[in-house]
Structures are given as structure tokens and as C-alpha cells.
Amino acid sequence: MEQQNERNRQARRPAKRRRVRYDRIFIALALLVVLLILLFSCTCSCVKCVCSPSEGSETSENESATEASSGTGEADGSEPLSVSPSQTAVSLSPTADDMHKGTLAVVNANNQYTFPAGDVNLVSVDEKRNSSYTADSSDIMLDETVVLHLNEFLSEFSTIYGKNDIKVTGGYRSKEDQNYRYSNGASVFAGGCSDYHTGRSFDLSVTPEGGLQNYYVSNGDYSWINDNAYKYGFVLRYPEGKIDSTGVNPRSYTFHYVGKPHSYYMNENNLCLEEYVEAVKSYPATSPLTVDTGDVVWTVFYTELSAAGSTVINIPSCQEYTVSGDNINGFIVAYH
């Protein structure tokens, strides 16, 4: 009976309420969020691993195509197919218009300049020069790449000899300007036939303090300029003994930027621009020319513009390559 009464008392007692553990719920939710984040990261990582090879290949191809069309590198887009860094093999398809562009484009009475768009990036020499030399006026223009190398070149001369009396007295000429000079007898070349059209040829003079301005002549301290021009990519445009090739009387004061390694080979073999371009035609990609510039050995070859179909230039994996049209019928390639 007592046991029955005890059971009745327990039955009448209110049920004990369970305490809700919010802290445990929070911990469980936090763990769930962490697991979801880890799962999402793993999924993205796996997808990226699967997709990245093809995406990377597409990017490389696009970058190569961009380099082939724009030629950015030492020249900032001013010289299509000119100078580009490269770590992988490159295949270029230059056009007939590209053949008229570049530092090795031969412009003379037999090969007119076509003023191709994008060949040069003209700047005022006076605005871009350094203090080692001067310009005759702010209107004298040259390709920006030329001015950059000229700054290095004449800065070295000024440092060695303490002189800053070299002056740039002539540069780029438009076709109209050249025709005007031709009509009044100031030039033997009609518009289109002057090398100054390229924006890579320029004249120098010497203007000693308190003295008269004279065309530059290689003598005394100034002979250093002729002796070292090739190290900076420059050559005399109309050297002595080359009138049969250039069609122009020798000039001691007209220089042209051709770039490395071409300036080295021209200097070593006493070649003017016309002679060099003709000589390189004997070196196809299968049997190239090698040029040692002291720090690197360049490989140089010639590719003729295809008369039918597209021209293809294949350049192997290298550190740097340059491509220039010759303004005649092909392209000169150099790489190292």
C-alpha cells in the first residue's frame, strides 16, 4: 500500500523541464559553417586545377599574339614586330605592311618610305633629351626609342670628356617637308625617298661655347662618338666609300639607329645599311648568322615576304627577339 501511495505521489509531481544548452547549439553551428567553407574551398581548388592548364595555354597564346601584333618591349608599341621579351617559342605572321616598318627599313631613291601606321612614336628631342646635349629647336622629332638610346650614348661621351656641346640639328621629315626641300634645291630627294622619314636618322653639329655651330666631324675627343656609336645601336648612315650603295655623298654628321646586334656587325664589317640588308639575305633561318655583342651571342636570319599566302616567322625559345622589315621584300630577325 505504501509503495502504491509513493508511486501516486511521484505521478502527481510536475515533470522536470530540460534545460536548453544554447552554447552547444552555437558550437555545432560554427562547426557546420567551418565544414561548409572547407568543402567549398576544396571544390574551387579542384575545379581550378582542372581548368588552369587550358586557361594558362590560352593566356600564353593571347599574349604571344599581342606581342606579335604590337611588338611591345624596349620600343613601347612604337615599332610593330620590333623588340619583344620571350621565354617561349613564337610564331609570327607579319603582313606586307609590316615589311615597311622597323629600324632596318632601307629608304632611298629606289625604296620609298610608305609612312606605315604605328612604325614610330615621334617625340620632341628637346623635351626628351638629357643635359648632355641640346637640340636646335623643339620642332626636331625622332622616334622615342632613338632618343632614349641617344641619351645613354651622349651622356657617356659627356661624362668622359666633360663636353655637352653636341647638338641635334635635324630629324624626322614629313613627305610635304621633304618635297619642299626638294623643290627649292635643298635636297636631292623628293618626298618619300628620304631616310629622315623613318624618324631614326638625325644630324649632329658641334657648338663650342662662344663659337660657331659646325657640322659634327669625327676628330679629337669627338672621335669617341664614331668609335663607340655601334655599342648603343647607332651607325653612320652615309659613310665614306659607300656612295654606290647609298646614292648619297659621305656625311660625317648623319647617324641612324639600327639597334643591336646589327650595329655591331655593320661596324665590324664596315657595312652601310644597304650593304648589311643585302648581306643578311644570305642567311635564312636554317643557316643563320651569329653576332657576338660581348655580353650575348645573337642569331640573325632573313625571311622573305611570301608572294602567295601568309608569311610565317618561327622564333625559338629565347630571352629577347627583334624583327624589322627591310622595306624591300622581307624581314630581318634577331634573337638570343
TORVOKOL-203118 format. One record per residue (C-alpha): y, z, x; residue number from 0. Coordinates in steps of 0.25 Angstrom, whole numbers. Example, Ala and Ser with C-alpha at 12.3 -4.5 7.8 and 13.67 -1.06 7.14 Angstrom:
<sites>
<site <-18, 31, 49>, 0>
<site <-4, 29, 55>, 1>
</sites>
This chain:
<sites>
<site <0, 0, 0>, 0>
<site <10, 4, 11>, 1>
<site <6, -10, 18>, 2>
<site <10, -17, 5>, 3>
<site <23, -10, 4>, 4>
<site <26, -13, 19>, 5>
<site <24, -28, 16>, 6>
<site <33, -27, 4>, 7>
<site <44, -21, 12>, 8>
<site <43, -32, 22>, 9>
<site <43, -42, 12>, 10>
<site <56, -37, 6>, 11>
<site <63, -37, 19>, 12>
<site <73, -49, 21>, 13>
<site <67, -60, 31>, 14>
<site <73, -59, 45>, 15>
<site <82, -70, 48>, 16>
<site <80, -79, 60>, 17>
<site <92, -80, 70>, 18>
<site <97, -94, 73>, 19>
<site <97, -96, 88>, 20>
<site <109, -105, 90>, 21>
<site <109, -104, 105>, 22>
<site <95, -110, 105>, 23>
<site <99, -122, 96>, 24>
<site <111, -125, 105>, 25>
<site <101, -125, 117>, 26>
<site <92, -134, 110>, 27>
<site <103, -144, 106>, 28>
<site <108, -144, 120>, 29>
<site <94, -147, 126>, 30>
<site <93, -159, 116>, 31>
<site <107, -165, 120>, 32>
<site <103, -164, 135>, 33>
<site <89, -171, 131>, 34>
<site <97, -182, 124>, 35>
<site <106, -184, 135>, 36>
<site <95, -185, 145>, 37>
<site <88, -195, 136>, 38>
<site <100, -204, 135>, 39>
<site <103, -204, 149>, 40>
<site <89, -207, 153>, 41>
<site <89, -219, 143>, 42>
<site <102, -224, 148>, 43>
<site <97, -223, 162>, 44>
<site <85, -231, 159>, 45>
<site <92, -242, 152>, 46>
<site <102, -243, 163>, 47>
<site <91, -244, 173>, 48>
<site <84, -255, 165>, 49>
<site <97, -263, 163>, 50>
<site <104, -261, 176>, 51>
<site <97, -271, 185>, 52>
<site <101, -283, 175>, 53>
<site <115, -277, 173>, 54>
<site <117, -276, 188>, 55>
<site <112, -290, 191>, 56>
<site <121, -296, 180>, 57>
<site <133, -288, 186>, 58>
<site <130, -293, 200>, 59>
<site <129, -308, 195>, 60>
<site <142, -306, 188>, 61>
<site <149, -300, 200>, 62>
<site <144, -312, 208>, 63>
<site <149, -322, 198>, 64>
<site <162, -315, 198>, 65>
<site <163, -315, 214>, 66>
<site <159, -330, 214>, 67>
<site <170, -334, 204>, 68>
<site <181, -325, 209>, 69>
<site <178, -322, 224>, 70>
<site <184, -308, 224>, 71>
<site <183, -300, 237>, 72>
<site <192, -302, 249>, 73>
<site <200, -312, 240>, 74>
<site <203, -305, 226>, 75>
<site <199, -317, 218>, 76>
<site <209, -326, 225>, 77>
<site <198, -335, 231>, 78>
<site <187, -338, 222>, 79>
<site <174, -339, 229>, 80>
<site <180, -333, 241>, 81>
<site <177, -319, 246>, 82>
<site <167, -310, 239>, 83>
<site <159, -298, 243>, 84>
<site <144, -300, 241>, 85>
<site <131, -291, 242>, 86>
<site <122, -301, 235>, 87>
<site <119, -316, 235>, 88>
<site <130, -324, 228>, 89>
<site <129, -338, 221>, 90>
<site <142, -345, 219>, 91>
<site <145, -357, 210>, 92>
<site <159, -362, 215>, 93>
<site <166, -373, 207>, 94>
<site <173, -385, 212>, 95>
<site <186, -378, 210>, 96>
<site <181, -367, 220>, 97>
<site <180, -377, 231>, 98>
<site <195, -378, 232>, 99>
<site <196, -363, 234>, 100>
<site <195, -353, 246>, 101>
<site <200, -351, 260>, 102>
<site <193, -363, 265>, 103>
<site <199, -373, 256>, 104>
<site <203, -385, 264>, 105>
<site <217, -390, 259>, 106>
<site <223, -403, 266>, 107>
<site <227, -417, 263>, 108>
<site <212, -420, 260>, 109>
<site <209, -408, 252>, 110>
<site <219, -404, 241>, 111>
<site <220, -390, 236>, 112>
<site <217, -389, 221>, 113>
<site <224, -375, 219>, 114>
<site <211, -369, 212>, 115>
<site <214, -357, 203>, 116>
<site <211, -344, 210>, 117>
<site <210, -349, 224>, 118>
<site <221, -340, 230>, 119>
<site <228, -328, 226>, 120>
<site <242, -331, 231>, 121>
<site <251, -319, 235>, 122>
<site <265, -318, 241>, 123>
<site <262, -316, 256>, 124>
<site <275, -308, 257>, 125>
<site <270, -298, 247>, 126>
<site <256, -296, 252>, 127>
<site <259, -296, 267>, 128>
<site <259, -284, 276>, 129>
<site <270, -281, 286>, 130>
<site <264, -288, 298>, 131>
<site <270, -302, 294>, 132>
<site <280, -308, 284>, 133>
<site <281, -319, 274>, 134>
<site <292, -330, 274>, 135>
<site <294, -327, 259>, 136>
<site <288, -320, 247>, 137>
<site <284, -334, 241>, 138>
<site <273, -337, 252>, 139>
<site <260, -335, 245>, 140>
<site <246, -334, 251>, 141>
<site <232, -330, 245>, 142>
<site <231, -315, 245>, 143>
<site <219, -315, 253>, 144>
<site <226, -323, 264>, 145>
<site <238, -313, 264>, 146>
<site <228, -301, 265>, 147>
<site <222, -307, 278>, 148>
<site <235, -311, 283>, 149>
<site <240, -297, 282>, 150>
<site <228, -292, 291>, 151>
<site <230, -303, 301>, 152>
<site <245, -302, 303>, 153>
<site <244, -287, 303>, 154>
<site <235, -287, 314>, 155>
<site <244, -296, 322>, 156>
<site <256, -287, 319>, 157>
<site <248, -275, 323>, 158>
<site <244, -281, 337>, 159>
<site <257, -287, 341>, 160>
<site <268, -280, 333>, 161>
<site <273, -292, 326>, 162>
<site <276, -295, 312>, 163>
<site <284, -308, 313>, 164>
<site <273, -317, 307>, 165>
<site <278, -323, 294>, 166>
<site <270, -331, 283>, 167>
<site <279, -343, 281>, 168>
<site <270, -352, 272>, 169>
<site <259, -350, 262>, 170>
<site <254, -355, 249>, 171>
<site <260, -368, 243>, 172>
<site <259, -373, 229>, 173>
<site <256, -388, 227>, 174>
<site <270, -390, 222>, 175>
<site <276, -383, 234>, 176>
<site <267, -392, 243>, 177>
<site <271, -405, 236>, 178>
<site <286, -401, 238>, 179>
<site <284, -399, 253>, 180>
<site <276, -412, 254>, 181>
<site <287, -420, 246>, 182>
<site <298, -415, 256>, 183>
<site <290, -417, 268>, 184>
<site <288, -402, 271>, 185>
<site <273, -404, 271>, 186>
<site <263, -416, 273>, 187>
<site <254, -411, 262>, 188>
<site <256, -414, 247>, 189>
<site <253, -403, 237>, 190>
<site <238, -399, 237>, 191>
<site <236, -403, 251>, 192>
<site <242, -391, 258>, 193>
<site <233, -379, 263>, 194>
<site <244, -370, 259>, 195>
<site <240, -372, 245>, 196>
<site <228, -363, 247>, 197>
<site <236, -350, 249>, 198>
<site <229, -348, 262>, 199>
<site <237, -355, 272>, 200>
<site <250, -350, 277>, 201>
<site <261, -352, 289>, 202>
<site <265, -341, 299>, 203>
<site <278, -340, 306>, 204>
<site <283, -330, 317>, 205>
<site <297, -324, 314>, 206>
<site <301, -315, 326>, 207>
<site <311, -304, 323>, 208>
<site <325, -311, 325>, 209>
<site <318, -324, 328>, 210>
<site <316, -337, 321>, 211>
<site <304, -340, 312>, 212>
<site <294, -349, 319>, 213>
<site <280, -354, 314>, 214>
<site <269, -346, 320>, 215>
<site <263, -351, 333>, 216>
<site <251, -344, 340>, 217>
<site <257, -339, 353>, 218>
<site <259, -326, 360>, 219>
<site <256, -314, 351>, 220>
<site <255, -323, 339>, 221>
<site <243, -330, 345>, 222>
<site <235, -318, 340>, 223>
<site <237, -324, 326>, 224>
<site <229, -337, 329>, 225>
<site <219, -330, 337>, 226>
<site <215, -320, 326>, 227>
<site <218, -327, 313>, 228>
<site <204, -330, 311>, 229>
<site <200, -315, 311>, 230>
<site <208, -314, 298>, 231>
<site <203, -327, 291>, 232>
<site <215, -336, 296>, 233>
<site <215, -349, 303>, 234>
<site <226, -359, 307>, 235>
<site <226, -370, 296>, 236>
<site <231, -381, 305>, 237>
<site <226, -378, 319>, 238>
<site <228, -387, 332>, 239>
<site <220, -399, 333>, 240>
<site <215, -399, 318>, 241>
<site <225, -410, 312>, 242>
<site <213, -419, 310>, 243>
<site <207, -409, 301>, 244>
<site <219, -402, 294>, 245>
<site <228, -414, 294>, 246>
<site <239, -405, 298>, 247>
<site <246, -403, 311>, 248>
<site <243, -390, 318>, 249>
<site <250, -378, 313>, 250>
<site <250, -364, 321>, 251>
<site <256, -357, 309>, 252>
<site <247, -361, 297>, 253>
<site <235, -351, 294>, 254>
<site <225, -352, 284>, 255>
<site <216, -341, 278>, 256>
<site <201, -345, 278>, 257>
<site <194, -332, 279>, 258>
<site <183, -326, 287>, 259>
<site <173, -331, 293>, 260>
<site <179, -345, 292>, 261>
<site <191, -342, 301>, 262>
<site <182, -336, 312>, 263>
<site <174, -349, 312>, 264>
<site <186, -358, 312>, 265>
<site <193, -350, 323>, 266>
<site <180, -350, 332>, 267>
<site <178, -365, 330>, 268>
<site <193, -370, 330>, 269>
<site <192, -376, 316>, 270>
<site <203, -379, 306>, 271>
<site <199, -377, 291>, 272>
<site <196, -391, 288>, 273>
<site <186, -391, 300>, 274>
<site <180, -378, 296>, 275>
<site <177, -382, 282>, 276>
<site <171, -395, 287>, 277>
<site <162, -387, 297>, 278>
<site <157, -377, 287>, 279>
<site <151, -389, 279>, 280>
<site <140, -390, 289>, 281>
<site <135, -376, 285>, 282>
<site <128, -375, 272>, 283>
<site <122, -363, 266>, 284>
<site <109, -366, 272>, 285>
<site <115, -367, 286>, 286>
<site <127, -359, 286>, 287>
<site <138, -356, 297>, 288>
<site <139, -341, 303>, 289>
<site <152, -336, 307>, 290>
<site <154, -322, 315>, 291>
<site <167, -315, 312>, 292>
<site <164, -304, 321>, 293>
<site <160, -294, 310>, 294>
<site <151, -302, 302>, 295>
<site <144, -315, 302>, 296>
<site <147, -325, 291>, 297>
<site <139, -336, 285>, 298>
<site <146, -348, 281>, 299>
<site <141, -361, 273>, 300>
<site <147, -372, 265>, 301>
<site <143, -377, 251>, 302>
<site <147, -390, 245>, 303>
<site <153, -391, 231>, 304>
<site <142, -397, 222>, 305>
<site <145, -410, 217>, 306>
<site <136, -408, 205>, 307>
<site <133, -395, 199>, 308>
<site <138, -382, 204>, 309>
<site <139, -377, 218>, 310>
<site <131, -365, 222>, 311>
<site <134, -356, 234>, 312>
<site <124, -345, 237>, 313>
<site <128, -334, 246>, 314>
<site <118, -324, 250>, 315>
<site <120, -309, 250>, 316>
<site <132, -305, 259>, 317>
<site <143, -296, 261>, 318>
<site <154, -306, 259>, 319>
<site <156, -321, 256>, 320>
<site <167, -331, 255>, 321>
<site <167, -344, 248>, 322>
<site <178, -355, 249>, 323>
<site <179, -369, 245>, 324>
<site <184, -379, 255>, 325>
<site <192, -388, 245>, 326>
<site <184, -400, 249>, 327>
<site <169, -399, 244>, 328>
<site <163, -386, 246>, 329>
<site <163, -371, 249>, 330>
<site <162, -362, 262>, 331>
<site <154, -349, 260>, 332>
<site <154, -338, 270>, 333>
<site <147, -324, 269>, 334>
<site <142, -313, 277>, 335>
</sites>
